[in-house]
Amino acid sequence: MIQQWLNGKTLLFIIAVSIVTGTIFYSRYLSQKIAADEKKKVEIWIEAQRTILTATDQASFNLAAEISSENKDIPIIETDENDKINPANCVNIDSAKMHDDSNYLVQKLAEFKKQNNPIIIPIGDKPNVVNKYYYGESVLQQEVRYYPIVQLIIVGLFIIITIIAQRTAYISTQNQLWAGLAKETAHQLGTPVSSLKGWVEVLRDIAGNENIIIEIEKDISRLELITDRFGKIGSKPQLEETNILQQISSMVDYIKKRAGVNVDFTINTNGEKEIPAMISPPLFDWVMENLLKNALDAMDGHGKITIQILDTASQLLIDVTDTGKGISKANLPQVFNPGFTTKKRGWGLGLTLTKRIIEQYHKGAIYVKATEPGKGTTFRIELNKG
């Protein structure tokens, strides 16, 4: 699925680059063609102006005047050989700006010099006496020039929207897969758990099995808890007001029995005895269990785990700190990714599920607050109030 998504992105990128490249080359071709056409129009306009000045018959004058009047879009500035501007012979120039700003024509002349070479017409028999005609780009020429940029923006937006749509569809499919897998697991666990309960009742009728029954019932309760957790994935959990300190303490006690004597657990509540929070107790227990087991794995059976709980006006902050091996900078961005693990065993789903439970079901946040290779890691949970 990921490979298909990446291939789709690559194909979109190639198509976009091809479209933009083709458009740039074609627009450049059109721009050059329009520029050549406009130069001819300016030359015809200049010739018409000369004819108007030298015409000896009315027909020639009228034809030249009509040709001259057809130029409605190419701006032209006439100067002498020293580039002194003749304001009377400037066409398609904003007359209001010419009147209000004395430097307007000078600025336009500098702009035209950058765009096109002037057309030089000798005056009389003196080769050093000439008129120069500087001209700028028409509106059409400007539109053709900026068209590739506009198209690039449109194509870029199209690619962004398509990628977002593909990613959203991929995440939606992934979420459905998660939920379906979790519910199927809960369903599959239900049958053997029910069977085990039946066998416990059979064992009760046989003397001498009292201690065995107690241990089996503990394991059955554990399996029922796991089944309940998986059954809640994909469904909107019922959040209830719970004493978060008691909830965390219970999970720490459960993990402590399985951690060994070389691991020290500390819960710092900043003097609080009770902190109410809206949580789903089974799912929140799963979060704490994953974080504590992750900390134990990082410490290889010895070290210290500290849980810091801070109740602020707007948030409940929970820091889980271990003195383990820490997380390298290369692995830090992948910590919550499905399948990522540095252990020899395991699927790498614990922290992924933890993030999903906190962010999607409790509308909070979880992230690596601090880590240093060889010294340990701190995960922070943020639960919003209200």
C-alpha positions in Angstrom: 0.0 0.0 0.0 2.8 2.4 0.9 4.7 1.5 -2.2 1.7 2.1 -4.4 1.2 5.5 -2.6 4.8 6.4 -3.3 4.6 5.3 -6.9 1.5 7.5 -7.3 3.4 10.5 -5.9 6.3 9.8 -8.3 4.0 9.6 -11.3 2.2 12.8 -10.3 5.5 14.6 -9.9 6.7 13.4 -13.4 3.4 14.4 -15.0 3.6 17.8 -13.3 7.2 18.4 -14.3 6.4 17.4 -17.9 3.4 19.7 -18.1 5.3 22.7 -16.6 8.4 22.0 -18.8 6.3 21.7 -22.0 4.3 24.9 -21.0 7.5 26.9 -20.4 9.0 25.9 -23.8 5.7 26.6 -25.6 5.2 29.9 -23.8 8.7 30.9 -24.7 8.1 30.1 -28.3 4.9 32.1 -28.3 6.6 35.0 -26.5 9.3 35.1 -29.2 6.7 35.0 -31.9 4.7 37.7 -30.4 7.8 39.8 -29.8 8.8 39.5 -33.5 5.2 40.4 -34.5 5.2 43.4 -32.2 8.5 44.7 -33.6 7.0 44.6 -37.0 3.9 46.5 -35.8 6.2 49.2 -34.2 8.1 49.5 -37.5 4.9 49.9 -39.4 3.7 52.5 -36.9 6.9 54.4 -37.2 6.7 54.4 -41.0 3.1 55.5 -40.8 4.2 58.4 -38.6 6.8 59.4 -41.1 4.2 59.2 -43.9 1.9 61.5 -41.9 4.6 64.1 -41.7 5.6 63.9 -45.4 2.4 62.9 -47.2 1.6 65.1 -50.2 -1.8 63.7 -50.9 -4.9 63.1 -48.8 -5.2 59.4 -49.5 -1.7 58.6 -48.3 -2.3 60.8 -45.2 -5.6 59.0 -44.4 -4.0 55.5 -44.9 -1.1 56.4 -42.7 -3.3 57.8 -40.0 -5.5 54.7 -40.0 -2.5 52.4 -39.7 -1.1 54.6 -36.9 -4.4 54.5 -35.0 -4.5 50.6 -35.0 -1.7 50.4 -32.4 -3.8 50.4 -29.2 -1.7 48.1 -27.0 2.1 48.5 -27.7 3.5 51.4 -25.6 6.1 53.5 -27.5 8.4 56.4 -26.4 10.2 58.6 -29.0 13.5 60.1 -28.1 16.3 61.9 -30.0 19.8 60.6 -30.4 20.6 61.6 -26.8 17.6 59.8 -25.5 15.8 63.0 -24.7 12.1 62.1 -24.6 9.6 63.7 -26.9 6.4 63.7 -24.7 4.2 64.6 -27.7 5.0 61.4 -29.5 4.5 58.8 -26.8 1.6 56.4 -27.4 -0.3 54.0 -25.1 1.3 55.6 -22.1 -0.8 56.5 -19.1 -1.4 60.2 -19.6 -2.6 60.8 -16.0 0.6 59.4 -14.6 2.6 61.5 -17.1 0.9 64.6 -15.8 1.2 63.7 -12.0 4.7 62.3 -12.0 7.5 64.1 -13.9 9.7 61.0 -13.6 7.1 58.6 -15.0 8.4 58.7 -18.6 12.0 58.3 -17.5 11.1 55.2 -15.5 9.1 53.8 -18.4 12.0 54.5 -20.8 14.4 52.6 -18.5 11.9 49.7 -18.4 11.6 49.6 -22.2 15.4 49.7 -22.6 15.5 46.4 -20.7 12.8 44.8 -22.7 13.7 45.6 -26.3 16.3 47.3 -28.4 15.2 50.6 -29.9 14.3 51.1 -33.5 16.5 53.9 -34.9 15.4 56.1 -37.8 17.8 58.7 -39.3 16.5 62.2 -39.8 17.5 63.9 -43.0 21.0 63.6 -44.4 22.8 63.8 -41.1 23.7 60.3 -39.8 24.2 61.5 -36.2 20.7 63.0 -36.0 18.2 60.2 -35.4 14.9 59.4 -33.7 14.9 56.4 -31.4 11.7 54.5 -30.7 11.7 52.5 -27.5 8.8 50.2 -27.0 7.5 47.9 -24.2 5.5 44.7 -24.0 1.8 44.6 -24.8 -0.7 43.1 -22.4 -0.7 39.9 -24.4 3.0 39.6 -24.2 2.9 40.0 -20.4 0.2 37.4 -20.1 2.1 34.9 -22.1 5.2 35.5 -20.0 3.4 35.0 -16.7 1.2 32.1 -17.9 3.8 29.4 -17.0 4.0 30.7 -13.5 0.2 30.7 -13.1 0.1 27.2 -14.5 2.9 26.1 -12.2 0.9 27.3 -9.2 -2.2 25.6 -10.5 -0.4 22.3 -11.1 1.3 22.6 -7.7 -2.0 23.1 -6.0 -3.4 20.1 -7.9 -0.5 17.9 -6.7 -0.9 19.1 -3.1 -4.6 18.4 -3.1 -4.1 15.0 -4.8 -1.4 14.0 -2.3 -3.5 15.1 0.7 -6.5 13.2 -0.7 -4.3 10.1 -1.3 -2.8 10.4 2.2 -6.2 10.9 3.8 -7.5 7.8 2.0 -4.4 5.8 3.0 -4.8 6.9 6.7 -8.5 6.1 6.6 -7.8 2.6 5.2 -5.1 2.1 7.7 -7.4 3.1 10.5 -10.1 0.8 9.3 -7.5 -2.0 9.2 -6.5 -1.3 12.7 -10.0 -1.2 14.0 -11.0 -4.4 12.1 -7.9 -6.3 13.3 -8.5 -5.2 16.9 -12.1 -6.2 16.9 -11.4 -9.5 15.2 -8.7 -10.2 17.9 -11.2 -9.4 20.6 -13.7 -11.7 19.0 -11.2 -14.5 18.7 -10.2 -14.2 22.3 -13.7 -14.3 23.5 -14.2 -18.1 22.7 -11.1 -19.5 24.6 -11.7 -17.1 27.5 -15.3 -18.4 27.9 -14.0 -22.0 27.6 -11.3 -21.3 30.3 -14.0 -20.1 32.7 -15.9 -23.3 32.2 -12.8 -25.4 33.0 -12.3 -23.3 36.1 -15.7 -24.3 37.3 -14.8 -27.9 36.6 -11.6 -27.6 38.6 -13.6 -26.2 41.6 -15.2 -29.5 42.0 -11.9 -31.2 42.5 -10.3 -30.9 45.9 -6.7 -29.5 46.1 -7.0 -27.1 43.1 -7.7 -24.0 45.1 -4.3 -22.3 44.5 -4.3 -23.3 40.9 -7.8 -21.8 40.4 -6.7 -18.4 41.9 -3.8 -18.1 39.5 -5.9 -19.2 36.5 -8.6 -16.7 37.4 -5.9 -13.9 37.4 -4.8 -14.9 33.9 -8.5 -15.1 32.8 -9.1 -11.6 34.2 -6.0 -10.4 32.3 -7.3 -11.9 29.1 -10.7 -10.3 29.6 -9.0 -6.9 30.1 -7.0 -7.4 26.8 -10.2 -8.4 25.0 -12.0 -5.3 26.4 -9.1 -3.1 25.2 -9.1 -4.5 21.7 -12.9 -4.3 21.5 -12.8 -0.6 22.2 -10.4 0.1 19.3 -12.4 1.7 16.4 -15.4 2.6 18.7 -15.9 5.8 20.4 -14.9 5.2 24.0 -16.9 6.3 27.0 -14.8 8.8 28.9 -15.5 8.9 32.6 -14.2 11.1 35.4 -11.5 9.0 37.1 -8.8 9.7 39.7 -5.8 9.6 37.5 -3.4 9.1 40.4 -5.1 5.9 41.5 -5.3 4.7 37.9 -1.6 5.2 37.3 -0.6 3.8 40.8 -2.6 0.6 40.0 -0.8 0.1 36.7 2.6 0.8 38.3 1.9 -1.8 41.0 1.0 -4.3 38.3 4.2 -3.6 36.3 6.4 -3.5 39.5 5.6 -7.1 40.3 7.0 -8.2 36.9 9.9 -5.8 36.8 12.2 -7.3 39.4 14.0 -5.9 42.4 16.6 -4.0 40.4 14.1 -1.4 39.0 13.0 1.5 41.2 9.6 3.1 40.6 8.7 6.7 41.8 5.5 8.5 41.4 5.7 12.3 42.0 2.3 13.9 42.4 3.5 17.3 43.6 1.6 16.8 46.8 -1.8 16.0 45.2 -3.9 13.2 46.6 -6.5 13.1 43.9 -6.6 14.5 40.4 -9.8 13.9 38.4 -9.5 13.4 34.7 -11.9 12.4 31.9 -10.4 9.1 30.5 -11.3 5.6 29.4 -9.8 3.6 32.2 -9.1 0.4 30.2 -7.5 2.3 27.3 -5.5 4.6 29.6 -4.2 1.6 31.4 -3.0 0.3 28.1 -1.2 3.6 27.4 0.6 3.4 30.8 1.4 -0.3 30.4 3.0 0.3 27.0 5.1 3.2 28.3 6.2 1.4 31.4 7.1 -1.8 29.5 8.9 0.3 26.9 10.9 1.9 29.7 11.7 -1.6 31.2 12.9 -2.8 27.9 15.2 0.2 27.5 16.8 -0.4 30.9 17.5 -4.1 30.5 16.2 -5.0 34.0 17.8 -2.4 36.1 17.4 1.4 36.6 14.8 3.9 37.7 11.4 4.9 36.3 9.9 8.2 37.4 6.3 9.3 36.8 5.8 13.0 37.2 2.2 14.2 37.3 1.5 17.9 37.1 -2.0 19.4 37.3 -2.2 22.8 35.6 -5.2 25.1 34.9 -5.7 23.9 31.3 -3.9 20.6 31.1 -2.8 17.5 32.9 0.8 16.6 32.2 2.2 13.2 32.8 6.0 12.5 32.2 7.3 9.0 32.2 11.1 9.0 32.5 13.5 6.1 32.5 17.2 5.7 32.9 17.6 3.4 29.9 19.6 3.5 26.7 17.8 6.5 25.2 16.7 7.1 21.6 19.1 8.0 18.8 18.4 11.1 16.7 18.0 8.9 13.6 15.3 6.8 15.3 13.5 9.7 17.0 11.1 10.6 14.1 10.1 7.0 13.7 9.3 6.2 17.4 5.5 6.2 16.9 5.5 4.7 13.4 3.8 1.3 13.0 6.3 -1.6 12.9 9.2 0.4 14.2 11.1 -1.4 17.0 14.7 -1.8 18.1 13.9 -5.0 20.0 14.5 -8.5 18.6 10.9 -9.5 19.4 7.7 -7.6 19.0 5.7 -6.0 16.2 6.5 -2.4 17.0 2.8 -1.5 17.6 2.8 -0.5 21.3 3.7 3.2 20.9 1.6 3.4 17.8 -1.5 2.3 19.7 -0.5 4.5 22.6 -0.4 7.6 20.3 -3.7 6.6 18.7 -5.4 6.2 22.1 -4.2 9.5 23.5 -4.7 11.6 20.4 -7.8 10.2 18.8 -9.8 8.9 21.8 -8.6 11.4 24.5 -8.0 14.4 22.2 -4.6 14.9 23.9 -1.0 14.6 22.8 2.0 12.4 23.4 5.6 12.9 22.3 9.2 12.4 23.3 9.9 15.3 25.6 13.6 14.5 26.1 16.1 11.8 25.3 19.8 11.2 25.5 21.6 8.1 24.3 22.9 6.2 27.4 21.0 8.3 29.9 17.3 7.8 29.3 14.1 9.1 27.8 11.1 11.1 28.9 7.7 10.6 27.2 5.1 13.3 27.9 1.3 12.9 27.8 -0.9 16.0 27.6 -4.5 15.7 28.5 -6.7 18.8 27.9 -9.3 19.9 30.4 -12.8 20.9 29.4 
